[in-house]
Amino acid sequence: MSLINTLSGTGVALVTPFKKNNEVDFDALEKVIDFVINNDVEYIVTLGTTGETPTLTKKEQVDIANFTAKKIDNRVPLVLGIGGNNTSEIINHFSDFNFDNVTAILSSSPNYNKPSQEGIFQHYKAIAEHSPLPVILYNVPGRTGSNITAETTVRLARECENIKGIKEASGNMVQCMYILKNMPDDFLFVSGDDHISLPLIACGSKGVISVAANCFPKDFSDMIRAALKNDFTTAQKLHYKLLPGYDLLFIENNPAGVKAFMSELNLIENVLRLPLVPLSPANHQKVKDFLASIS
């Protein structure tokens, strides 16, 4: 099964809204789901980094996945994030979820324990063998402490039948190009960096799993669609319109930036779980100023 037709375009790495008492805010989550779907993103990713998944209990993760699938109601595909640095624990965690309305699993490379390339290969091979759905690799060395090289990515794509794509967030354009050059034709490559999602499409990427699409879903997904149609004139205008906004999304940490934007759009409360905290007042003012400049 190829994911290229199903998951090309813009996927949004959904935030997890919290109430002021730090509980998951399911009313706000429903509002966010409708907001991004009504503004034309192609699919939704839940329980990723932007969803503050490391601070969610296993029960909260399952509840959020079930709620999100129900509220999407098959309007767009759903990708479920299940990752970690304990391979057997990830495999065991599969049994906690209902995958009936889920298209694929996104699994980040192991963090903290810094495996070798062979360790990364064997980790993903084991996950792919036990996963009930196609697996999308997630390379984000800025968070994990280790990089999935282009050679390892292509090896996984060619040797593991159930590994069907990668979200590449290394920021290394040369590495990305070598993956795009050498990967199988039916392998899904999407950017994990909003800043470089446009130039990566010129190199052969099929889209992006985006933070920015939480708060700029229409402009951002229009930009990606235009680029995929080789209309780079339109895509460049939208890209440069949003470019200062991308910087603000990551000015202190993710998702503090995007939650600041979304609170100003009256979608969620500006609440994060420790160890993350909201943007400083000075940077929050920059968010307000940017929104005013593009309204």
C-alpha positions in Angstrom: 0.0 0.0 0.0 1.5 3.4 -1.1 0.7 6.4 1.1 1.6 8.9 -1.7 -2.0 9.4 -2.9 -3.5 9.4 0.6 -1.0 11.6 2.4 0.4 14.1 -0.1 0.0 17.7 0.7 -0.3 19.2 4.2 -0.7 17.2 7.3 -1.1 19.2 10.5 0.8 18.0 13.6 -2.1 18.9 16.0 -1.6 20.6 19.3 -3.2 19.2 22.5 -5.2 22.0 24.1 -5.2 22.1 27.9 -7.6 23.8 30.3 -6.2 26.2 32.9 -6.3 23.3 35.4 -4.0 21.4 33.0 -6.6 18.8 32.0 -7.0 18.0 28.3 -9.5 20.4 26.8 -11.6 18.2 24.5 -14.0 21.1 23.5 -11.1 23.1 22.3 -9.7 20.1 20.5 -12.9 19.6 18.6 -12.7 23.3 17.6 -9.2 22.9 16.4 -10.0 19.8 14.4 -12.9 21.6 12.6 -10.7 24.7 12.1 -8.0 22.9 10.2 -10.3 20.7 8.2 -12.5 23.6 7.2 -9.4 25.4 6.1 -8.4 22.6 3.7 -5.5 20.7 5.2 -5.2 17.2 3.7 -4.8 15.2 6.8 -4.3 15.3 10.6 -1.5 13.9 12.7 -2.2 13.4 16.4 0.1 12.6 19.4 3.2 14.0 17.8 5.8 16.3 19.3 3.6 19.4 18.8 0.9 17.6 20.8 3.2 17.5 23.9 2.8 13.7 23.9 5.7 13.1 26.3 3.6 14.8 29.0 0.5 12.8 28.3 -0.4 9.7 30.2 -1.1 6.5 28.2 -4.8 6.8 29.0 -4.8 10.4 27.8 -3.1 9.4 24.6 -5.7 6.7 23.9 -8.6 9.1 24.8 -7.2 11.8 22.5 -6.7 9.3 19.6 -10.2 8.0 20.0 -11.7 11.4 20.3 -9.8 12.8 17.3 -10.8 9.9 15.1 -14.5 10.2 16.0 -14.5 14.0 15.4 -12.7 13.7 12.1 -15.4 11.2 11.1 -13.4 10.2 8.0 -13.4 13.7 6.6 -9.6 13.5 6.2 -7.0 10.8 6.9 -5.6 10.4 10.4 -2.0 9.5 11.3 -1.2 8.4 14.8 2.1 9.1 16.5 3.5 6.2 18.5 7.2 6.5 19.3 9.8 6.3 22.1 13.1 5.0 23.0 12.0 1.5 24.3 11.3 -0.7 21.2 9.4 -3.4 23.1 7.3 -0.8 25.0 6.2 0.8 21.6 5.2 -2.6 20.3 3.2 -3.3 23.5 1.6 0.1 23.2 0.1 -0.8 19.8 -2.5 -3.0 21.7 -3.9 0.1 23.5 -5.2 1.7 20.4 -8.2 1.3 18.1 -6.8 1.7 14.5 -10.1 1.4 12.6 -10.0 4.9 11.3 -6.3 5.5 11.2 -4.2 5.5 8.0 -0.7 5.2 9.3 1.6 5.3 12.3 4.3 8.0 12.6 7.2 6.9 14.8 10.0 9.1 15.9 13.6 7.8 16.1 14.6 6.8 19.6 15.6 9.8 21.8 18.2 10.0 24.5 19.8 6.6 24.2 21.5 7.6 20.8 21.6 4.2 19.0 23.9 3.4 16.1 22.6 3.3 12.6 22.3 -0.5 12.9 20.3 0.0 16.2 18.0 2.5 14.5 17.5 0.0 11.6 16.7 -2.9 13.9 14.4 -0.7 16.1 12.3 0.3 13.1 12.4 -3.2 11.6 10.9 -4.6 14.8 8.2 -1.9 14.9 7.3 -2.5 11.2 6.9 -6.2 11.8 4.5 -5.7 14.6 2.6 -2.6 13.4 -1.0 -3.1 12.2 -0.6 -0.2 9.8 2.0 1.3 7.5 4.9 3.0 9.4 6.2 6.5 8.6 9.7 7.2 10.0 10.2 10.4 11.8 13.8 11.8 11.8 14.2 14.8 14.1 17.8 14.8 15.4 17.4 18.2 17.1 15.1 16.4 19.6 16.4 12.8 19.6 20.1 13.3 19.7 20.8 11.1 16.7 20.2 11.3 13.0 18.7 8.7 10.6 21.2 8.9 7.7 20.0 8.8 4.1 21.6 5.4 3.7 19.6 4.0 6.7 16.4 5.6 5.5 16.7 4.1 2.0 17.7 0.7 3.5 14.6 0.7 5.7 12.4 1.7 2.8 13.8 -1.1 0.6 14.1 -3.9 3.2 11.1 -3.4 5.4 7.8 -3.9 3.5 5.7 -2.1 6.1 7.8 1.1 6.2 6.1 3.4 3.7 7.4 6.9 4.3 9.5 9.5 6.2 8.9 12.8 7.9 12.3 14.3 7.5 13.1 17.1 10.0 16.9 17.1 10.0 17.0 20.4 8.2 19.8 18.9 6.0 18.8 19.6 2.4 21.6 17.5 1.0 20.6 14.5 3.1 17.0 15.0 2.0 18.0 15.1 -1.6 19.9 11.8 -1.3 16.8 10.1 0.2 14.7 11.5 -2.6 17.1 10.4 -5.2 17.5 6.8 -4.0 14.2 5.9 -2.3 11.6 3.6 -3.9 9.1 5.2 -6.2 6.2 4.4 -3.8 7.9 5.8 -0.7 6.3 8.9 0.8 8.7 11.7 1.6 7.4 14.7 3.5 9.1 17.6 5.2 9.1 18.0 9.0 10.3 21.6 8.7 7.9 24.3 7.8 10.7 26.6 6.7 12.0 24.3 4.0 8.9 22.5 2.9 8.6 24.6 -0.3 12.1 24.0 -1.6 11.9 20.3 -0.7 8.9 20.0 -3.0 11.0 21.3 -5.8 13.4 18.4 -5.0 10.6 15.8 -5.1 8.9 15.9 -1.6 5.2 15.2 -1.6 4.3 17.7 1.2 4.8 18.3 4.9 3.7 17.5 8.4 3.4 21.0 9.7 3.2 23.0 12.9 2.3 26.2 11.0 -0.9 24.5 9.6 -2.4 24.7 13.2 -2.7 28.4 13.0 -2.3 29.3 9.2 -4.0 26.2 7.7 -5.5 27.9 4.6 -2.5 29.9 3.5 -0.1 27.1 4.3 -2.0 24.3 2.7 -2.7 26.5 -0.4 1.1 27.1 -0.6 1.9 23.4 -0.5 -0.8 22.6 -3.1 0.4 25.3 -5.4 4.0 24.0 -5.2 2.9 20.4 -5.9 1.2 21.7 -9.0 4.5 23.5 -10.0 2.9 26.9 -9.5 5.9 28.2 -7.7 4.9 31.9 -8.3 1.8 31.5 -6.1 3.6 29.2 -3.6 6.5 31.7 -3.2 4.1 34.6 -2.4 2.4 32.6 0.4 5.7 31.2 1.6 7.2 34.7 2.1 4.0 36.0 3.6 4.2 33.3 6.3 8.0 33.2 6.7 8.3 35.6 9.7 5.5 33.6 11.3 7.5 30.4 11.0 10.3 32.0 13.0 7.8 32.9 15.8 6.5 29.4 16.0 9.9 28.2 17.1 11.3 31.3 18.8 11.4 29.7 22.3 10.0 26.2 22.0 7.4 24.2 20.1 4.5 24.3 20.8 4.7 27.5 22.9 4.8 29.6 19.7 1.9 27.9 17.9 -0.2 27.9 21.1 0.4 31.6 21.4 -1.0 32.1 17.9 -3.9 29.8 18.5 -4.9 31.5 21.7 -4.9 34.8 19.9 -7.2 33.2 17.3 -9.5 32.2 20.2 -9.1 28.5 19.5 -7.4 27.3 22.7 -6.2 28.5 26.1 -2.5 29.5 26.1 -1.6 26.6 28.5 1.3 24.1 28.2 2.4 21.3 30.5 5.7 21.6 32.3 8.6 21.5 31.5 7.3 23.7 28.7 6.0 27.2 29.4 4.1 29.9 27.4 6.0 32.4 25.4 7.5 35.4 27.2 5.4 38.6 27.0 7.8 40.2 24.6 7.6 37.4 22.1 3.9 37.0 22.6 3.6 40.6 21.5 5.5 39.8 18.4 2.9 37.1 17.7 0.1 39.7 18.0 2.0 42.1 15.8 2.5 39.5 13.1 -1.2 38.5 13.1 -2.2 42.1 12.8 0.2 42.6 9.8 -1.4 39.7 7.8 -5.0 40.3 8.7 
